Amino acid sequence: METPEILTGGVNQVTRVGNTVHRPTGAWTPLVHGLLRHLRSQGFTAAPAVHGVTSDGHEILDFLPGEVSNYPPTPAAASSRALISAAELLRAYHDSTVGYGSDVTEGWMLPVQTPVEVICHGDYAPHNCVLSGEEVVGIIDFDTAHPGPRLWDVAYAVYRWAPLTAPTNDSGFGTVAEQAVRARRFCDAYGLAAADRAGLLEMVAIRLQALVDFMRAQAAAGSAAFASHVADGHDQLYLADVAYLRTHAQEFEQHLR
């Protein structure tokens, strides 16, 4: 019998059992499992396969081998190759979801955003991507998946991978110019349309405000994990990053054109 191993780094307690992981479920889990099965049917294998639910209500998914970075990012996660491969994998994931689940407006963890173009991952960041060396080869934790526009997901991904963070946020790195160049390279690798690039910074700000609102609402509703995040000042960090983006908007926009 395999010895369970508790994996660290996320909001939920995740246990590895052999080549699988056991994770807590939520009301959104059936929709997420449908999405993961759809991805397999499309030949997209960079997401975990579903193996059912345990008798005590934990989902059973593939364990994706590799390294996952937390913050500050590891040298591999902060590398140029990781940046580019993260963008390419996000594009491949989005393309695999076109036309799927667009008519399902209830039951996801996060609200559906319009116009619906793809199924957004909802938290596409180094802590939810698996690396082999400097190559991003896998995506994990689809709990926050929900229908929405590509830009909604890309904006948050750029925020995390460039990263578009203020110097006061120790999860980030780089000068304004360096972050702006990395943001452009992510957009180039993803193939983001010019019209979407023009609205990217504003979408990042909107996306972060939505995250802050969700975090505070969950904390007020009794979520211990989100209450801890608010107590630790995570919401204020996001708002400081929004202010930083607005202060340096002209410089960022020059590089994104």
URKASUL-V522654 format. One record per backbone hydrogen bond with DSSP energy under -1.0 kcal/mol. CO is the residue of the C=O (numbers start at 1). NH is the residue of the N-H. Records with the same first field share a line. If there is no record, write none. Layout:
CO->NH + NH
This chain:
5->16
14->7
15->22
16->5
17->20
19->63
20->17
21->61
22->15
23->59
26->29
28->32
29->33
30->34
31->35
32->36
33->37
34->38
35->39
36->40
37->41
38->42
39->44
40->43
46->139
49->62
52->60
54->57
58->54
59->23
60->51
61->21
67->131
74->78
76->79
79->83
80->84
81->85
82->86
83->87
84->88
85->89
86->90
87->91
88->92
89->93
90->94
91->95
92->96
94->97
97->100
101->104
118->148
120->146
123->125
125->128
126->129
128->140
130->137 + 138
131->67
132->135
135->132
138->130
142->145
146->120
147->113
148->117 + 118
149->153
150->154
151->155
153->157
154->158
155->159
156->160
157->161
158->162
159->164
163->165
166->169
169->172
175->179
176->180
177->181
178->182
179->183
180->184
181->185
182->186
183->187
184->188
185->189
186->190
187->191 + 192
193->197
194->198
197->200
199->203
200->204
201->205
202->206
203->207
204->208
205->209
206->210
207->211
208->212
209->213
210->214
211->215
212->216
213->217
214->218
215->219
216->220
217->221
218->223
219->222
223->227
224->228
225->229
226->230
227->231
228->232
229->234
230->233
233->237
234->238
235->239
236->240
237->241
238->242
239->243
240->244
241->245
242->246
243->247
244->248
248->252
249->253
250->254
251->255
252->256
